[in-house]
Every structure is written in C-alpha cells, then in structure tokens.
Amino acid sequence: MNIIKISGDDSYSIIELVDRIPETIDANMLGILHEFWRGERYFLPDGREMSVFPVSGHEVKNRFLWLFLANTVYNPGRKIRVKPIDAGTYTVGALKSAIERWLDKDDDILTQFLEEESIKMLLSTVKTFDDLLLAVRCINGEYETNSVIEDHLVSHGIPRFQQKKGKPPTHENDSRPTTWALSPK
C-alpha cells in the first residue's frame, strides 16, 4: 500500500493507506446527498494529488424526500462508479503540516493508537514520502502486528515504546532528569 488516502474536511480527517484509487465506492444515500467524495483525496508517491468524481450511481431524484428519509428512517446503500481526477500536486511538507493541523482539532480519530505528542514527534522526522508512509502506518496502529513498525517507534524515542523495549523514556525538549526503573517480575 503506497497511496495515502485522506477522507474528511478541515475539521477532521481519517488517514489510511490504499493500494490504488478505487473504481467504485460503496455509499449510503446520506453520503451521496452530501457528496462525500469531495472530501476524499489520494496522495501518490510521485507528488500528484488525486480526487474522485462519480460517473454513475450518484443521481438522486426527489432530493428533498431522500434527504428526509436518509436522515430519519431509510438510508439505503449503493455502489457508485467513480473516476480519478487530477487535483494538482503536493509537497510532503504541506501534507505533514495538514496532518499536524488536524491533530490540533482531533476528536480521537487520529489519536486512537498514539498520543498527539507522539504523532508530532514522528512527524517532525518526516522528510520523504516513504517517511510519511511509515508515520501513517504508526498513526493507524500497525505497530500492533508489525515489529518493524514498532521498532521504528522505539528508534524515534516515543516514550510508550521505550518502556516496552526496556529503555528509559526520553524527550528531546525536556531538560528535567527522567526517573525510570524496571518493576520486579
């Protein structure tokens, strides 16, 4: 998986990794009425940003009636065919800054697996797209099943993982002495 997909808007975002830009998307009626696809962006390793636009399946007759039904009692799903659209280019730095802004507004979406401070420590070391891919894997909790990802967190001084590997927690910006001891088994 080497494409970063971001779903959401300026107030929140979900970041995940995907293999490719989809040709179809499963959507419910409320999502279709709110044109959810406008908030989905795909960031490719070559610096291109892509979005998707529906080709078919998104047409809705009696919009007001469906809006009422979808918000109350009936919100059926359907497949929507989409096509990729070039949305310009991006820089790793700009994408990293956007993630940091979302962290400030986060409602426990990005911080499900790592604390905000830990994510910011990881992001501070990102210089390339591959670094960003690794950071997204960490943010999404892939360290639970992948020891390489966990080792990456240890090597970047993330306190929670320093303790797991038997090393004292560190923080570059903290000049206070750190007290740490192993608990007896």
N, C-alpha and C positions, 0 to 999 in steps of 0.2 A: 504494500500500500504506500504509494508515494504522491498522493494528491491530498492536500489539506482542504477539507470542506468546512465551511463556516455557515451555520444557519442562525438567523436571528436578525436583530437590528442594533441600533446604537445603545439600547438599554440592556440587552443581554445577548449572549451568543453561546452556541453549542459548537464545539470544535471536535472534529473527528477526522480520521484518515480513511480514504477510499481508494480503490484500485482504478476506477475510471469514472467519467462523468456518465450518469445514467441516461438511458433512452426512454425509460418510463419511470414514473413516480406514483406510489400509492398515496392517495389523498382522500380526506373526508370532505364533505360538502362545505363545511365552515371554512376549512383551509382554502378551498377553491374560491369561495366568495371573497375571502380576504387576500387572494393572490399571494399565497405563501411563497411561491417560487421567487418572488422579487427579493426575498431575504436570503436566498441560498447562493453562495459564491464558492468557487473552486479555484485553488491556487496551485498552479503547476510548477514543477521544478525549474522550468525554463524561464520563469518570470512572468508568464501570462496569467491573467485573472480571467476566469470564465464564469458565466451565469447560465441559467437555462430559461427557456421560454416555451410555453405549451404550444404544441402543434394541433392536438385534438384531445377531447375528453374534458375540456375546461369550460365548454359552453354551458350556460345556465339560462333557461327561460323562467319567467316569473321570479325574478331575483328577490323581490321583497318577500314573497311567500317562502322561498327556500331559506332566506335569512332568518325568518321567524322559526321555521321548523328546525333548522340546524342548531339554533340557539336554545331550543326547548326540548323537543321530543324525538326528532328524527334527523340523524346526521349520517347518511349512508356514505360508504367509501366507493372509490372507483380508481381505475388506473388512468393516468394522464401521460400521453406521449409528449416528450419534450425534445428540444434540440438545443445544443450548446451555442452560446453567443459569446463572442469575444467582448470582454468588459475592460480591456486595456492591459496595462502592465502594473506590476507592484514591485516594491523592494522588500527584502527580508526585514529591514529596519522598520519600515512603515507597518508591516504586518505584526511585528513584535510589539510596536507601540500601541497598536489597536488592541491586542490581547491584554496589555497592561492597563489600558483604559477600561476594558470590560471587567477586569478584576476589581477595580475600584467600585463598580456598580453591581458586582456579582451578588446573586441571591442563592448561593450554594450550588450553582450549576458547574462553574469551572473549578470550584474548590471542594468537590466531592471526595477527592482522593488525597490531595495535597493542600496544605495551608497556603494562604495568599503570599506570605513571606517566602515560603519555599519555592513557589512558582516564580516569583520575581527574581529570586536568586538564580534559578535555572535560566530564565530569560536573559539575565544580564550577561550570560556567557555565549548567547546565540550570535553567530556571525554569518552562518551559511544556511541554505535551505535544509541541508541534512541535519544541522544542529537543531533547527526548528522542528523537523520531523521527530527527532529524538525527544525534544521537550514536550511535544504534543502527546507522544506515547506515555511519557511520565505523568502529564496532567490527567490523562484518561485512565490511569491506574494500571497500565500494562506491567508495571513492576511486580504485581502480584503473581504473575505467571511467567515472567521472563527475567532470569537472573542477570542478563546483560543490562537491562534497563535499571534494575535495582543497583547494580554496580556503578552505573552512571550517576545515580543519585548519591551514592556514597562518595564517589570521587569529587562531586561538586559541593560537599560539605553540608548536605541537607541534614539538620540535626536529628530528626527522627530515624534516619537511616544510618547515621553514625553510631547511634546507640545499638541498632540491630547488629552491626558488624563488630561491636566491641571496641569502638573508638570513641573518644570523648567528643561531644558536640562542639562545633566551632562556629563562629560568626565573624567575618572579617571586620565588620564595623563596630564590634563590641570590644572595648578595651578592658572590661572587667574580667577578673580571673574566673575561669569556669571550674566549678567543683563537680566532680563526677566520680562515681565509684560503682563497681560491679556489685550487684546484690548477690548474697550467697545462694547457692542452689540447694 
